[in-house]
Amino acid sequence: MENLQLSQEEKIDYIFKTLQKQEKREIRKLILKTFFRIFIVIYLIYFYMFWFSKILNIINEQIKENFKVEIDSKEILNNLKDKIINNY
């Protein structure tokens, strides 16, 4: 009888330990997801603040060089940028 009781306690202990490990794994996953999302948001803000205008200027220069456009494409791109920003 004692052997059977001990076996049940071991089973209960095993289930409890497994649940604890699973809970730790889930917490780690949640923390990693949160950090990844924060990283993505920070990167998007960084891109918009520093690289977006540089890319627009590069596109502007390429348009002027390739198409010999008389219209100020920088103004058009800035207007488009302002419209996009104001709409969202």
mmCIF file of the C-alpha atoms, coordinates in Angstrom:
data_MODEL
# 
_entry.id   MODEL 
# 
loop_
_atom_site.group_PDB 
_atom_site.id 
_atom_site.type_symbol 
_atom_site.label_atom_id 
_atom_site.label_alt_id 
_atom_site.label_comp_id 
_atom_site.label_asym_id 
_atom_site.label_entity_id 
_atom_site.label_seq_id 
_atom_site.pdbx_PDB_ins_code 
_atom_site.Cartn_x 
_atom_site.Cartn_y 
_atom_site.Cartn_z 
_atom_site.occupancy 
_atom_site.B_iso_or_equiv 
_atom_site.pdbx_formal_charge 
_atom_site.auth_seq_id 
_atom_site.auth_comp_id 
_atom_site.auth_asym_id 
_atom_site.auth_atom_id 
_atom_site.pdbx_PDB_model_num 
ATOM 1  C CA . MET A 1 1  ? 0.000  0.000  0.000   1.00 0.00 ? 1  MET A CA 1 
ATOM 2  C CA . GLU A 1 2  ? 2.770  2.357  0.843   1.00 0.00 ? 2  GLU A CA 1 
ATOM 3  C CA . ASN A 1 3  ? 4.405  1.801  -2.502  1.00 0.00 ? 3  ASN A CA 1 
ATOM 4  C CA . LEU A 1 4  ? 1.230  2.749  -4.343  1.00 0.00 ? 4  LEU A CA 1 
ATOM 5  C CA . GLN A 1 5  ? 0.856  5.942  -2.302  1.00 0.00 ? 5  GLN A CA 1 
ATOM 6  C CA . LEU A 1 6  ? 4.437  6.921  -2.987  1.00 0.00 ? 6  LEU A CA 1 
ATOM 7  C CA . SER A 1 7  ? 3.887  6.413  -6.685  1.00 0.00 ? 7  SER A CA 1 
ATOM 8  C CA . GLN A 1 8  ? 0.915  8.771  -6.683  1.00 0.00 ? 8  GLN A CA 1 
ATOM 9  C CA . GLU A 1 9  ? 2.912  11.410 -4.862  1.00 0.00 ? 9  GLU A CA 1 
ATOM 10 C CA . GLU A 1 10 ? 5.670  11.094 -7.434  1.00 0.00 ? 10 GLU A CA 1 
ATOM 11 C CA . LYS A 1 11 ? 3.126  11.516 -10.195 1.00 0.00 ? 11 LYS A CA 1 
ATOM 12 C CA . ILE A 1 12 ? 1.732  14.615 -8.528  1.00 0.00 ? 12 ILE A CA 1 
ATOM 13 C CA . ASP A 1 13 ? 5.239  16.020 -8.063  1.00 0.00 ? 13 ASP A CA 1 
ATOM 14 C CA . TYR A 1 14 ? 6.081  15.338 -11.707 1.00 0.00 ? 14 TYR A CA 1 
ATOM 15 C CA . ILE A 1 15 ? 2.902  17.071 -12.884 1.00 0.00 ? 15 ILE A CA 1 
ATOM 16 C CA . PHE A 1 16 ? 3.594  20.055 -10.642 1.00 0.00 ? 16 PHE A CA 1 
ATOM 17 C CA . LYS A 1 17 ? 7.203  20.400 -11.866 1.00 0.00 ? 17 LYS A CA 1 
ATOM 18 C CA . THR A 1 18 ? 6.080  20.103 -15.476 1.00 0.00 ? 18 THR A CA 1 
ATOM 19 C CA . LEU A 1 19 ? 3.511  22.825 -14.951 1.00 0.00 ? 19 LEU A CA 1 
ATOM 20 C CA . GLN A 1 20 ? 6.136  25.070 -13.370 1.00 0.00 ? 20 GLN A CA 1 
ATOM 21 C CA . LYS A 1 21 ? 8.514  24.544 -16.309 1.00 0.00 ? 21 LYS A CA 1 
ATOM 22 C CA . GLN A 1 22 ? 5.742  25.247 -18.771 1.00 0.00 ? 22 GLN A CA 1 
ATOM 23 C CA . GLU A 1 23 ? 4.817  28.432 -16.928 1.00 0.00 ? 23 GLU A CA 1 
ATOM 24 C CA . LYS A 1 24 ? 8.450  29.607 -17.023 1.00 0.00 ? 24 LYS A CA 1 
ATOM 25 C CA . ARG A 1 25 ? 8.623  28.909 -20.765 1.00 0.00 ? 25 ARG A CA 1 
ATOM 26 C CA . GLU A 1 26 ? 5.443  30.868 -21.381 1.00 0.00 ? 26 GLU A CA 1 
ATOM 27 C CA . ILE A 1 27 ? 6.729  33.821 -19.353 1.00 0.00 ? 27 ILE A CA 1 
ATOM 28 C CA . ARG A 1 28 ? 9.999  33.816 -21.356 1.00 0.00 ? 28 ARG A CA 1 
ATOM 29 C CA . LYS A 1 29 ? 8.064  33.728 -24.618 1.00 0.00 ? 29 LYS A CA 1 
ATOM 30 C CA . LEU A 1 30 ? 5.913  36.627 -23.513 1.00 0.00 ? 30 LEU A CA 1 
ATOM 31 C CA . ILE A 1 31 ? 8.940  38.679 -22.485 1.00 0.00 ? 31 ILE A CA 1 
ATOM 32 C CA . LEU A 1 32 ? 10.720 37.959 -25.784 1.00 0.00 ? 32 LEU A CA 1 
ATOM 33 C CA . LYS A 1 33 ? 7.631  38.881 -27.789 1.00 0.00 ? 33 LYS A CA 1 
ATOM 34 C CA . THR A 1 34 ? 7.304  42.127 -25.883 1.00 0.00 ? 34 THR A CA 1 
ATOM 35 C CA . PHE A 1 35 ? 10.961 43.068 -26.394 1.00 0.00 ? 35 PHE A CA 1 
ATOM 36 C CA . PHE A 1 36 ? 10.749 42.200 -30.078 1.00 0.00 ? 36 PHE A CA 1 
ATOM 37 C CA . ARG A 1 37 ? 7.672  44.377 -30.531 1.00 0.00 ? 37 ARG A CA 1 
ATOM 38 C CA . ILE A 1 38 ? 9.328  47.263 -28.685 1.00 0.00 ? 38 ILE A CA 1 
ATOM 39 C CA . PHE A 1 39 ? 12.409 46.855 -30.878 1.00 0.00 ? 39 PHE A CA 1 
ATOM 40 C CA . ILE A 1 40 ? 10.296 46.967 -34.049 1.00 0.00 ? 40 ILE A CA 1 
ATOM 41 C CA . VAL A 1 41 ? 8.472  50.119 -32.932 1.00 0.00 ? 41 VAL A CA 1 
ATOM 42 C CA . ILE A 1 42 ? 11.742 51.838 -31.976 1.00 0.00 ? 42 ILE A CA 1 
ATOM 43 C CA . TYR A 1 43 ? 13.284 50.861 -35.310 1.00 0.00 ? 43 TYR A CA 1 
ATOM 44 C CA . LEU A 1 44 ? 10.301 52.248 -37.229 1.00 0.00 ? 44 LEU A CA 1 
ATOM 45 C CA . ILE A 1 45 ? 10.554 55.525 -35.354 1.00 0.00 ? 45 ILE A CA 1 
ATOM 46 C CA . TYR A 1 46 ? 14.304 55.652 -35.990 1.00 0.00 ? 46 TYR A CA 1 
ATOM 47 C CA . PHE A 1 47 ? 13.789 54.944 -39.674 1.00 0.00 ? 47 PHE A CA 1 
ATOM 48 C CA . TYR A 1 48 ? 11.170 57.649 -40.014 1.00 0.00 ? 48 TYR A CA 1 
ATOM 49 C CA . MET A 1 49 ? 13.209 60.243 -38.121 1.00 0.00 ? 49 MET A CA 1 
ATOM 50 C CA . PHE A 1 50 ? 16.568 59.688 -39.821 1.00 0.00 ? 50 PHE A CA 1 
ATOM 51 C CA . TRP A 1 51 ? 16.376 57.637 -43.012 1.00 0.00 ? 51 TRP A CA 1 
ATOM 52 C CA . PHE A 1 52 ? 13.042 58.555 -44.536 1.00 0.00 ? 52 PHE A CA 1 
ATOM 53 C CA . SER A 1 53 ? 14.108 62.048 -45.616 1.00 0.00 ? 53 SER A CA 1 
ATOM 54 C CA . LYS A 1 54 ? 17.446 60.740 -46.913 1.00 0.00 ? 54 LYS A CA 1 
ATOM 55 C CA . ILE A 1 55 ? 15.710 58.133 -49.023 1.00 0.00 ? 55 ILE A CA 1 
ATOM 56 C CA . LEU A 1 56 ? 13.311 60.737 -50.365 1.00 0.00 ? 56 LEU A CA 1 
ATOM 57 C CA . ASN A 1 57 ? 16.261 62.939 -51.320 1.00 0.00 ? 57 ASN A CA 1 
ATOM 58 C CA . ILE A 1 58 ? 17.976 60.046 -53.092 1.00 0.00 ? 58 ILE A CA 1 
ATOM 59 C CA . ILE A 1 59 ? 14.779 59.276 -54.999 1.00 0.00 ? 59 ILE A CA 1 
ATOM 60 C CA . ASN A 1 60 ? 14.450 62.946 -55.858 1.00 0.00 ? 60 ASN A CA 1 
ATOM 61 C CA . GLU A 1 61 ? 17.976 63.072 -57.276 1.00 0.00 ? 61 GLU A CA 1 
ATOM 62 C CA . GLN A 1 62 ? 17.437 59.891 -59.250 1.00 0.00 ? 62 GLN A CA 1 
ATOM 63 C CA . ILE A 1 63 ? 14.251 61.246 -60.757 1.00 0.00 ? 63 ILE A CA 1 
ATOM 64 C CA . LYS A 1 64 ? 15.968 64.472 -61.748 1.00 0.00 ? 64 LYS A CA 1 
ATOM 65 C CA . GLU A 1 65 ? 18.944 62.663 -63.265 1.00 0.00 ? 65 GLU A CA 1 
ATOM 66 C CA . ASN A 1 66 ? 17.025 60.000 -65.154 1.00 0.00 ? 66 ASN A CA 1 
ATOM 67 C CA . PHE A 1 67 ? 14.054 61.959 -66.414 1.00 0.00 ? 67 PHE A CA 1 
ATOM 68 C CA . LYS A 1 68 ? 15.419 65.505 -66.608 1.00 0.00 ? 68 LYS A CA 1 
ATOM 69 C CA . VAL A 1 69 ? 12.279 66.790 -64.976 1.00 0.00 ? 69 VAL A CA 1 
ATOM 70 C CA . GLU A 1 70 ? 11.692 70.534 -64.803 1.00 0.00 ? 70 GLU A CA 1 
ATOM 71 C CA . ILE A 1 71 ? 9.188  70.154 -61.972 1.00 0.00 ? 71 ILE A CA 1 
ATOM 72 C CA . ASP A 1 72 ? 10.544 70.219 -58.457 1.00 0.00 ? 72 ASP A CA 1 
ATOM 73 C CA . SER A 1 73 ? 10.044 66.604 -57.482 1.00 0.00 ? 73 SER A CA 1 
ATOM 74 C CA . LYS A 1 74 ? 11.186 67.323 -53.944 1.00 0.00 ? 74 LYS A CA 1 
ATOM 75 C CA . GLU A 1 75 ? 8.194  69.548 -53.455 1.00 0.00 ? 75 GLU A CA 1 
ATOM 76 C CA . ILE A 1 76 ? 5.879  66.892 -54.836 1.00 0.00 ? 76 ILE A CA 1 
ATOM 77 C CA . LEU A 1 77 ? 7.385  64.240 -52.567 1.00 0.00 ? 77 LEU A CA 1 
ATOM 78 C CA . ASN A 1 78 ? 7.141  66.528 -49.551 1.00 0.00 ? 78 ASN A CA 1 
ATOM 79 C CA . ASN A 1 79 ? 3.491  67.255 -50.357 1.00 0.00 ? 79 ASN A CA 1 
ATOM 80 C CA . LEU A 1 80 ? 2.839  63.549 -50.668 1.00 0.00 ? 80 LEU A CA 1 
ATOM 81 C CA . LYS A 1 81 ? 4.621  62.949 -47.353 1.00 0.00 ? 81 LYS A CA 1 
ATOM 82 C CA . ASP A 1 82 ? 2.534  65.665 -45.667 1.00 0.00 ? 82 ASP A CA 1 
ATOM 83 C CA . LYS A 1 83 ? -0.677 64.194 -47.046 1.00 0.00 ? 83 LYS A CA 1 
ATOM 84 C CA . ILE A 1 84 ? 0.230  60.739 -45.789 1.00 0.00 ? 84 ILE A CA 1 
ATOM 85 C CA . ILE A 1 85 ? 1.134  62.078 -42.351 1.00 0.00 ? 85 ILE A CA 1 
ATOM 86 C CA . ASN A 1 86 ? -2.031 64.178 -42.067 1.00 0.00 ? 86 ASN A CA 1 
ATOM 87 C CA . ASN A 1 87 ? -4.290 61.337 -43.131 1.00 0.00 ? 87 ASN A CA 1 
ATOM 88 C CA . TYR A 1 88 ? -2.922 59.019 -40.459 1.00 0.00 ? 88 TYR A CA 1 
# 
